[in-house]
Amino acid sequence: MRRIIRRAIRHGHQLGATEPFMHKLVAALVGQMGDAYPELVADQSRVEETLKLEGERFADTLEHGIRILDQEIGDLSGSVLAGDVAFRLYDTYGFPVDLTADYCREKGLTVDMNSFEQAMSEQRARARAASQFQMAETIEVSVEQSTTFSGYEELQSNATVLALVADGEEVQSLKSGQQATVVLDTTPVYAESGGQVGDVARIESKGAMFEVAGAHYLAHRVISHEGVLTQGQLDVGQSVTVSVDQHARVATAANHSATHLLHAALQQVLGSHVQQKGSLVEPQRLRFDFSHNDAVTKDQLEHIEMLVNSQVRANDEVILKSCRWMMHVNGVRPHSLVRNTMTMCVSSNGWILLELCGGTHVTRTGDIGLFRIVSESGIAAGIRRIEALAGDAALKYALDQSASLARLARLLEPTPARLKKRAQRDAATIEGT
């Protein structure tokens, strides 16, 4: 969609439209199509704002990119623009390659797309080389039997080793000290998905201990357990006991459930247009990316935090039900469909939250304990990010802030009330200089 919008902006620029213009067309579209698509009427102002912001953002990119293109074309001896030039425009300045190709085509030129794609491939290779970890999805095993996940019901289970992978190759046994991947027939270990990281766990048997640092899905819904054998020997076919780190699981569940409450609070405070664009759920923290054009104000953040904590204090039951298809229930539309099939529903004082989610959650909202927003920022056009804490991490953050304020108060004034007056006086002095 952004590509279509930017192409229209460029053609408008060619016709002399130096100011954003696409948002001015929305009213006419709503007038023609509003009866058939009532959501256009409801979201007209937001669509106009989004188009205007995109026009303003892309104007600078367009002007700068065309200036560089004209310079390169002026120095061109043939009729083909080098792919590395198109790549530099894209990689450094954000100028889309399809617009580069369009601009060159209008001047009777072509872009060497083969060398452009080669430059893109080299960049991806550099990114992979810079990564500390190889994606688990690249591991291939001969196992086609899906792993049975029992982690919703239990944190410890017995299992059988189906495959072992070390240094990219399947092996029959592991020795102490080897980093490897273990595949089991059943496991309580949650595999990374839906933004939630994989569990930390132990696999033990007959003096052998394998420390699981993470888990991922492979093909055929096979779960890989990545880690290191810290003692003993582990063999294919061996019977083992798998134990999930309960403290880490509980902390992760608190953060994941808090993420759902945060999403609902964002929609309540900012509007129904807010949609999840990404997330990260770890034992120590949570991160939530969402669609919204403007920075979230301090007052709005406080309101959002208050709403989440009010749901935490309500201590409502979190209901998890298994389902195998997306349904519309009582007019409530699930936000997204993830790879697993669990539904989370929280109801309190008329506030209903229904979302499809395959993650692990608390049994009552009160188990979250406390929710604190740490930061809010923009990460892309129309995408904002909130980083937050839940449970023990949120409490520690609050206590650390309180301790820091108390230390500052002791340094400057004897009481927090006088500290406030002193800070206001100093701020006024600074503004006056």
Secondary structure, DSSP 8 states (H G I E B T S, - for coil): -HHHHHHHHHHHHHTT--S--GGGGHHHHHHHHTTT-HHHHHTHHHHHHHHHHHHHHHHHHHHHHHHHHHHHHHT-SSSEE-HHHHHHHHHHH---HHHHHHHHHHTT-EE-HHHHHHHHHHHHHHHHHH-SS--GGG---S--S--EE-TTT-SEEEEEEEEEEETTEEESEE-TT-EEEEEESEE----SBTTB----EEEEETTEEEEEEEEEE-GGG-EEEEEEEEES-EETT-EEEEEE-HHHHHHHHHHHHHHHHHHHHHHHHH-TT--EEEEEE-SS-EEEEEE-SS---HHHHHHHHHHHHHHHHHT-BEEEEE-SS---BTTB--S---SS-EEEEEEETTEEEEEE--S---SBGGGG--EEEEEEEEEETTEEEEEEEETHHHHHHHHHHHHHHHHHHHHH-SSHHHHHHHHHHHHHHHHH-
